[in-house]
Each structure stands twice: as C-alpha cells, then as structure tokens.
Amino acid sequence: MKKWTRLGAAILTLTLCVVFGGLLLNCMKPMEDRAYDLSLMSWEGEGVPEGWVYDQKGWTVFTQEGDAVTELAPDGFGGFDRLGELGQTFYFSRVLSEDADSPTLRLDATISSAAVFLDGALLYTDCPELNNRIGDLRLPMLDWYREEPVLVTLPQNYQGKTLTIAQSTDPSGGELAEPTVTVWPCAVTLYCGYAYESALVAESFQTAVPAALAFAAGTLLLALFLWQAFQGRLALDALCGGLTAFFWLAGRLALTFLPNAHLGPLPVDVSSLASELSLTLLLVFLASQLTGRRPVCWPSRTSWPETAMKSCGGRMNR
C-alpha cells in the first residue's frame, strides 16, 4: 500500500510540475509579430515606384444593389472603374488565409466611412443607424478627417472565412464630376493586435523566472552554509555557491535597480562587475568539487576536547 501511495504522489507531483511549468514557459514566449499588407496600393509616396508590379492579392471589388452584383474593373494601379452612380457604396472582398495571433484589421479610411463583414456577419460599422446588410448599404462620406485608423478585432477562427469591406464614395464625384468614376479601396493590414504587449510580458517573465530561481538557489545554499556553521563546520563551498547565485542575480537586475538616468554615470559597470564575480566564484566552486579539495573547515565541537587534550599532552611530554 505504501508503495502505491508513494508512486501516486510522485506521479501527481510530476504532473503538476509539467503542467504549471509549461504554462510558465508559455508566458515567456511572445506572440509572433506577423503583419500582412493586403493593400492594393502597397507603396509609399505619391508616385508609383519603378519596377512596381500590380497584385490584386485575391480581392474582388464590386457593387451590389439587393442581389444584383456588378464587378468593377481594375485599372492596374489599385483603382477600379465602372462605378454605376456617384455616391454609390462599393465592396471589396477576399478569403482570409493568413495566420496571425490575436488577428486585428487596420483600415486607413481617412475620409470614407466603412463597414466590415466576416462571412456576411457585421463586425464594425461607422453608421450603426443604417441597415447594415451587404447590398442595402448607402454609406455617407465623413464630414471630418479621421486621424486614427479603424481597428477591428477578428475572431480566432477567421481563417478560411470571407472578409468583405464596404466603403463610401464621394457623391459629388470629387474632381471628376462624371457618372462613372474610379474608386480606391482603403489600405488594409492584418497583424497581431497584442504583439507589443505580449513582447513586454514575455521579456518580464524571461527576466523574472531566472532571477527567482537564482534567488531560491542562493537562499538554499546560504541556509546550508548557516546550518553547517551551527554544526561547527565552516563549509565554504556552500557559501561560494550561494554568492555565485546572488552575484549572477545582481548582474541581471543591475540595470533595473541602478538606472543611469536616475543616478548619473557610475564609476564602474555594476552589471559586468557582478557577472565577473559570479563567474569567478563559479569557477572556484567547480574547481573545489572536481579536485576534491574542500575549503578549510572549522573542527566540529565534538573534536575540540580531543584536540585540546592532545595539545596539553604534547606540552606535558616536553
């Protein structure tokens, strides 16, 4: 019975360590900072760069009135012609196959209002008071300049689903006051919405976990040194190991506790000094273990009377 109890306790302990250790290691891994530029005009500046090749990136651009769908013709530079009437809402749609943690859409629609659908379900709209259904939308132009981009969080199971974005057009026709104008879909980017925050959390865990382990190791070794000292033995190898752990910890945290911005330039590099001391003590500790030469120890209390008697006996014989 005791054998099975011990085995069960060992299995339970090992399982708990593996599960919670895995969770801790997972916190040390940041989300992958992937970004996909899905824009049709994927260049910076006003002019088209030399050697640029048009890529429609799977988008289909169309207008829809009820069930009647009219596909617009690309002009080869990111614009689309054959808009039926001024002020008509147009749509651009594609299937999402890109992989991103915490998927987030960024729409750079500065003066146009927009609505976002995923498999026909509304995710975002600038005009919630309208009938937000594909084919029934008549989005107005914004009467202000949008300084911040539109950010839309996608569900985790977004891959394989159809993204549809509705965008308004200028009812005045802009500079081209004609029944048929060219429309320009806004810039679209798919990226990880929490990549920056995840990196900060991961960096914190990557510093905190080794520091906590080093502190625990140093504390245990110094406790062993203290216990042996109370037993009448001064084992310097435990002291050396504890100081190694604490100096390594000091080297990792030196920049946190002694920022140059607060104290000004320091006469020595505390982090490097602590790391060098830690390495030196580690080499001394390993050398003592490999050579078998133990540091000088105090004699135990039980040997003190015997040593004293031998000393007195030697003097009396003289």
JOSULZI-V995247 format. One record per residue. N is the residue number from 0. PHI is phi in radians with two decimals (* if undefined). BURIAL is I if it has 16 or more other C-alpha atoms within 10 Angstrom, else O. Layout:
n & phi & burial
N & PHI & BURIAL
N & PHI & BURIAL
This chain:
n & phi & burial
0 & * & O
1 & -1.14 & O
2 & -1.09 & O
3 & -1.19 & O
4 & -1.13 & O
5 & -1.13 & O
6 & -1.11 & O
7 & -1.11 & O
8 & -1.13 & O
9 & -1.15 & O
10 & -1.12 & O
11 & -1.07 & O
12 & -1.10 & O
13 & -1.12 & O
14 & -1.11 & O
15 & -1.10 & O
16 & -1.12 & O
17 & -1.18 & O
18 & -1.13 & O
19 & -1.33 & O
20 & -1.15 & O
21 & -1.12 & O
22 & -1.11 & O
23 & -1.15 & O
24 & -1.15 & O
25 & -1.14 & O
26 & -1.19 & I
27 & -1.44 & I
28 & -1.81 & O
29 & -1.31 & I
30 & -1.13 & I
31 & -1.29 & I
32 & -1.49 & I
33 & -1.74 & O
34 & -2.42 & I
35 & -2.11 & O
36 & -1.49 & O
37 & -1.72 & I
38 & -1.29 & I
39 & -1.43 & I
40 & -1.85 & I
41 & -1.67 & I
42 & -2.53 & O
43 & -1.79 & O
44 & 1.67 & O
45 & -1.47 & O
46 & -1.51 & O
47 & -1.31 & O
48 & -1.17 & O
49 & -1.16 & O
50 & 1.48 & O
51 & -1.24 & O
52 & -2.00 & O
53 & -1.21 & O
54 & -2.38 & O
55 & -1.40 & I
56 & 0.95 & O
57 & 1.46 & O
58 & -1.34 & I
59 & -2.06 & I
60 & -1.89 & I
61 & -2.73 & I
62 & -1.97 & I
63 & -2.54 & I
64 & -2.11 & O
65 & 1.23 & O
66 & -1.77 & O
67 & -1.46 & O
68 & -1.94 & O
69 & -2.16 & O
70 & -1.40 & I
71 & -1.55 & I
72 & -1.66 & O
73 & -1.28 & I
74 & -1.70 & O
75 & 1.53 & O
76 & -2.27 & I
77 & 1.75 & I
78 & -1.82 & I
79 & -2.40 & I
80 & -1.76 & I
81 & 1.30 & I
82 & -1.16 & I
83 & -1.16 & O
84 & -2.66 & O
85 & -1.16 & I
86 & 1.40 & I
87 & -1.29 & I
88 & -1.33 & I
89 & -2.08 & I
90 & -2.20 & I
91 & -2.32 & I
92 & -2.43 & I
93 & -2.77 & I
94 & -1.54 & I
95 & -1.53 & O
96 & -2.08 & O
97 & -1.23 & O
98 & -1.90 & I
99 & -2.60 & I
100 & -1.26 & O
101 & 0.78 & I
102 & -1.09 & I
103 & -2.37 & I
104 & -1.70 & I
105 & -2.07 & I
106 & -1.99 & I
107 & -1.66 & I
108 & -1.75 & I
109 & -1.43 & I
110 & -2.10 & I
111 & -1.76 & I
112 & -1.42 & I
113 & -2.53 & I
114 & -2.44 & I
115 & -2.15 & I
116 & -2.21 & I
117 & -2.24 & I
118 & 0.94 & O
119 & 1.47 & O
120 & -1.56 & O
121 & -1.25 & O
122 & -1.86 & O
123 & -2.74 & I
124 & -2.67 & I
125 & -1.40 & O
126 & -2.26 & O
127 & -1.15 & O
128 & -1.38 & O
129 & -1.48 & O
130 & -1.37 & O
131 & -1.49 & I
132 & -2.25 & O
133 & -1.06 & I
134 & 1.80 & I
135 & -1.97 & O
136 & -1.38 & I
137 & -2.39 & I
138 & -1.29 & I
139 & -1.49 & I
140 & -1.31 & I
141 & -1.28 & I
142 & -1.70 & O
143 & -2.51 & O
144 & -1.66 & O
145 & -1.35 & O
146 & -1.45 & O
147 & -1.79 & O
148 & -1.23 & O
149 & -1.46 & I
150 & -1.97 & O
151 & -2.22 & I
152 & -1.47 & I
153 & -1.64 & I
154 & -1.19 & O
155 & -1.15 & O
156 & -1.67 & O
157 & -1.34 & I
158 & -1.10 & I
159 & 1.52 & O
160 & -1.70 & O
161 & -1.65 & I
162 & -1.62 & I
163 & -2.22 & I
164 & -2.06 & I
165 & -1.74 & I
166 & -2.44 & I
167 & -1.42 & I
168 & -2.21 & I
169 & -1.28 & I
170 & -1.19 & O
171 & -1.49 & O
172 & 1.44 & I
173 & 1.16 & O
174 & -1.30 & O
175 & -1.86 & O
176 & -1.42 & O
177 & -2.25 & O
178 & -1.04 & O
179 & -1.96 & O
180 & -2.26 & I
181 & -1.69 & I
182 & -1.90 & I
183 & -2.19 & I
184 & -1.05 & I
185 & -1.19 & I
186 & -1.20 & I
187 & -2.23 & I
188 & -2.31 & I
189 & -1.91 & I
190 & -2.64 & I
191 & -1.41 & I
192 & -1.25 & I
193 & -2.07 & I
194 & -1.11 & I
195 & -1.16 & O
196 & -1.12 & O
197 & -1.11 & I
198 & -1.13 & I
199 & -1.13 & O
200 & -1.12 & O
201 & -1.11 & I
202 & -1.11 & O
203 & -1.13 & O
204 & -1.17 & I
205 & -1.12 & I
206 & -1.54 & O
207 & -1.26 & O
208 & -1.14 & O
209 & -1.07 & O
210 & -1.13 & I
211 & -1.14 & O
212 & -1.14 & O
213 & -1.13 & I
214 & -1.13 & I
215 & -1.13 & O
216 & -1.12 & I
217 & -1.09 & I
218 & -1.14 & I
219 & -1.11 & O
220 & -1.18 & I
221 & -1.21 & I
222 & -1.14 & O
223 & -1.11 & I
224 & -1.06 & I
225 & -1.14 & I
226 & -1.11 & O
227 & -1.17 & I
228 & -1.12 & I
229 & -1.21 & O
230 & -1.49 & O
231 & 1.59 & I
232 & -2.17 & I
233 & -1.80 & I
234 & -1.52 & I
235 & -1.33 & I
236 & -1.18 & I
237 & -1.16 & I
238 & -1.12 & I
239 & -1.12 & I
240 & -1.13 & I
241 & -1.12 & I
242 & -1.16 & I
243 & -1.04 & I
244 & -1.11 & I
245 & -1.26 & I
246 & -1.20 & I
247 & -1.09 & I
248 & -1.08 & I
249 & -1.12 & I
250 & -1.13 & I
251 & -1.25 & I
252 & -1.79 & I
253 & -1.06 & I
254 & -1.22 & O
255 & -1.38 & O
256 & -1.51 & O
257 & -2.19 & O
258 & -1.18 & O
259 & -1.09 & O
260 & -1.16 & O
261 & -1.65 & O
262 & -1.81 & O
263 & 1.38 & O
264 & -1.10 & O
265 & -1.61 & O
266 & -1.17 & O
267 & -2.32 & O
268 & -1.46 & O
269 & -1.08 & I
270 & -1.11 & I
271 & -1.16 & O
272 & -1.08 & I
273 & -1.12 & I
274 & -1.14 & I
275 & -1.17 & I
276 & -1.11 & I
277 & -1.09 & I
278 & -1.15 & I
279 & -1.09 & O
280 & -1.14 & I
281 & -1.12 & I
282 & -1.15 & O
283 & -1.10 & I
284 & -1.11 & I
285 & -1.17 & O
286 & -1.12 & O
287 & -1.15 & O
288 & -1.34 & O
289 & -1.34 & O
290 & -1.44 & O
291 & 1.39 & O
292 & -1.53 & O
293 & -1.52 & O
294 & -1.05 & O
295 & -1.04 & O
296 & -2.05 & O
297 & -1.15 & O
298 & -1.21 & O
299 & -1.22 & O
300 & -1.10 & O
301 & -1.20 & O
302 & -1.61 & O
303 & -1.10 & O
304 & -1.06 & O
305 & -1.12 & O
306 & -1.14 & O
307 & -1.13 & O
308 & -1.11 & O
309 & -1.10 & O
310 & -1.16 & O
311 & -1.15 & O
312 & -1.12 & O
313 & -1.14 & O
314 & -1.19 & O
315 & -1.17 & O
316 & -1.15 & O
317 & -1.17 & O
